[in-house]
Amino acid sequence: MSLRPNAPGLTVPATEAVAAARVTLPPTQSLPTLVDPPQPQVDHPVEEALVAVDHPRISCLESYLRAGWSEAVPGCLLRATVVDRLGKAADSLPERWGLAIFDGWRPHSLQTELYEAAYADPELPPGFFAEPSDQQSVPSPHLTGGSVDLTLCLDGTPLALGTDFDDLTPIAHTSALEGEPGIERDARRLLYHTMVAQGFVVFHQEWWHFEYGTRRWAAITDRRALYGPASLPES
């Protein structure tokens, strides 16, 4: 299941793209045990602007805008520190590889729209999709500007690493392919280790979802949460 089955295809299966490009993935380490401990509140949020992602090795796919979600916003905005760390992550990848962002900062209205669409399916288990919250102390991850949904790209082509973006099945869990050797597994490992090296943490149920400075990040790294709700810069 995905949130919008008729959304435009933005990715190519990693196995197909790697074979066509005649490249090999760099050696990768296995994933560690992934945890999702209770998250602290945001007590003392930092003041840091949202800025647009603009980097030669990072593409912004505007997934929700292309798929026709009414509350989606154009472009890709994230906290300045997050954008800087993403640039370093992209630059650390081998030649021909880069990052492609599905979604960054997400307004509360879009989070609500997505949540209601996801849970129109009565079989979707609780906790699979973040509840909308614009409270200062417990904001939704994407509302903070510290959460980013992304994948690897090869020669500019975004890759599907075993599933499409916003797949709501267990195979989308970050470690779901650890027992299945192959390009998709190794690509997930490459994405994970590339992002973690720059200070990000992953949401264990979504291979594409990484966070920095959020409540989840604070829980996993044993640090304080940095970011409360973020809003668009005033024009």
C-alpha positions in Angstrom: 0.0 0.0 0.0 1.1 3.6 -0.7 -0.5 6.9 0.1 -1.2 7.7 -3.5 -1.1 4.7 -5.9 -1.6 6.9 -8.9 1.2 9.3 -8.0 3.8 9.9 -10.8 6.7 7.4 -10.8 9.7 9.3 -9.6 12.1 6.4 -9.0 13.7 3.5 -10.8 14.4 0.2 -9.0 17.9 0.2 -7.7 18.8 -3.2 -9.3 17.6 -2.0 -12.7 19.5 1.4 -12.5 22.7 -0.1 -11.2 22.8 -2.8 -13.9 22.1 -0.2 -16.7 24.8 2.1 -15.4 27.3 -0.8 -15.1 28.5 0.3 -11.7 29.1 -1.5 -8.4 28.0 -0.3 -5.0 30.9 0.4 -2.6 31.3 -2.1 0.2 28.8 -1.6 3.0 28.5 -2.6 6.6 25.4 -4.3 7.9 22.8 -2.2 9.7 22.9 -2.0 13.5 19.9 -2.8 15.6 17.5 0.1 15.1 15.6 1.5 18.0 12.8 4.1 18.5 12.9 5.0 22.2 10.4 7.4 23.9 10.9 10.9 22.7 11.6 13.9 24.9 9.7 17.2 24.6 11.3 20.3 23.0 12.0 22.5 26.0 14.4 25.1 24.6 14.1 25.3 20.8 16.8 26.9 18.8 16.2 29.8 16.5 17.3 28.7 13.0 15.8 29.5 9.7 14.4 27.3 7.0 16.4 27.5 3.9 16.1 26.0 0.4 18.1 23.0 -0.5 20.5 24.0 -3.4 23.3 21.6 -4.1 24.6 20.2 -7.4 24.5 16.6 -6.0 21.0 16.9 -4.5 17.8 17.0 -6.4 14.4 18.0 -5.0 11.5 15.9 -6.3 8.5 17.8 -4.8 6.8 14.4 -4.5 3.6 15.6 -2.8 3.2 18.6 -5.1 3.6 16.4 -8.2 1.1 13.9 -6.7 -1.6 16.5 -6.4 -1.9 16.9 -2.6 -3.7 20.1 -2.0 -1.7 21.3 0.9 1.8 20.6 -0.6 4.2 23.4 -1.0 6.8 23.9 -3.8 10.5 23.5 -3.3 12.4 21.8 -0.5 13.0 23.7 2.7 14.9 22.5 5.8 16.7 24.0 8.7 20.0 25.6 7.8 22.1 23.1 9.7 20.3 20.2 8.1 20.9 21.5 4.7 24.6 21.9 5.4 24.8 18.3 6.7 22.9 17.0 3.6 25.4 18.7 1.4 28.3 17.0 3.2 26.5 13.7 2.9 26.0 14.1 -0.8 29.6 15.1 -1.3 30.8 12.0 0.6 29.2 9.6 -1.9 31.2 8.1 -4.8 31.3 9.8 -8.2 28.0 9.5 -10.1 26.0 9.1 -6.9 23.9 11.7 -5.2 20.8 12.3 -3.1 17.2 12.9 -4.2 14.7 14.5 -1.7 11.1 13.4 -1.7 10.0 15.8 1.0 11.5 18.1 3.6 9.7 20.7 5.8 6.0 19.9 5.8 3.2 22.3 6.9 0.8 21.1 9.5 -2.0 21.2 7.0 -0.2 18.7 4.7 0.7 16.4 7.6 -3.0 16.3 8.5 -4.0 15.6 4.9 -1.5 12.8 4.6 -2.4 11.3 8.0 -6.1 11.2 7.3 -5.5 9.6 3.9 -3.2 6.9 5.4 -5.5 6.0 8.2 -8.5 5.7 5.9 -7.1 2.2 5.7 -8.4 0.4 8.8 -5.6 -2.2 8.6 -2.8 0.3 8.9 -1.3 -0.2 12.4 -1.0 2.7 14.8 2.3 4.5 14.8 3.1 3.9 11.2 2.5 7.5 10.2 3.2 10.5 12.4 0.2 12.1 14.0 -0.3 15.8 13.1 0.9 18.1 15.9 1.9 21.8 15.8 2.4 22.0 19.6 5.6 23.8 20.5 6.8 20.9 22.7 5.8 17.9 20.6 5.7 19.0 16.9 5.4 16.5 14.1 8.9 15.6 12.8 8.5 17.2 9.3 7.0 20.4 10.7 10.3 21.0 12.5 12.3 21.3 9.3 14.6 18.6 10.8 13.2 15.6 9.0 13.9 14.7 5.4 12.6 11.9 3.1 15.2 11.0 0.5 16.9 8.3 -1.5 20.1 7.7 -3.5 20.3 8.8 -7.1 22.7 7.4 -9.7 23.6 9.6 -12.7 20.7 11.8 -11.6 18.1 9.0 -11.5 16.4 8.6 -8.1 16.4 5.0 -6.9 13.7 2.9 -5.3 15.5 0.9 -2.6 13.2 -2.2 -2.4 10.0 -0.1 -2.3 8.7 3.2 -3.5 8.5 6.2 -1.3 5.6 6.2 1.2 5.2 2.5 0.9 3.2 1.5 4.0 4.1 -2.2 4.2 6.7 -3.9 6.4 9.1 -4.2 3.5 9.7 -0.5 3.8 11.2 -1.0 7.3 14.8 0.1 7.1 16.2 -3.3 8.1 13.7 -5.4 6.2 16.2 -6.5 3.5 19.1 -7.3 5.9 18.5 -11.0 5.3 18.3 -10.7 1.5 21.7 -10.0 -0.1 21.4 -7.8 -3.2 21.6 -4.3 -4.6 18.6 -3.0 -2.8 19.9 -4.2 0.6 23.3 -2.7 -0.1 21.9 0.6 -1.3 19.8 0.9 1.8 23.0 0.3 3.8 24.9 2.9 1.8 22.1 5.5 2.3 21.9 4.8 6.1 25.7 4.9 6.7 26.1 8.1 4.6 23.4 9.9 6.5 24.4 8.6 10.0 28.0 9.8 9.3 26.6 13.3 9.1 24.7 13.0 12.4 21.3 11.9 11.2 19.2 9.1 12.6 16.7 7.0 10.7 13.1 6.1 11.4 13.2 2.3 11.7 9.9 1.9 9.8 10.9 4.0 6.7 14.2 3.5 4.9 13.9 7.0 3.4 13.2 9.0 6.6 16.1 10.7 8.4 16.1 13.3 11.2 18.4 15.7 12.8 17.6 18.0 15.8 14.2 16.5 16.3 12.6 14.7 19.2 13.4 11.3 17.7 17.0 12.4 17.1 17.3 13.5 20.7 15.9 10.2 21.9 18.3 8.0 19.8 21.4 10.2 20.4 20.7 11.0 24.1 20.8 14.7 23.4 18.2 17.5 23.8 15.8 18.2 21.0 16.7 21.3 19.0 13.8 22.1 16.8 10.2 23.1 17.5 7.7 23.9 14.8 9.1 25.9 11.9 7.2 28.2 9.6 7.8 29.7 6.1 10.1 32.7 6.0 8.3 36.0 5.7 8.4 37.3 2.1 
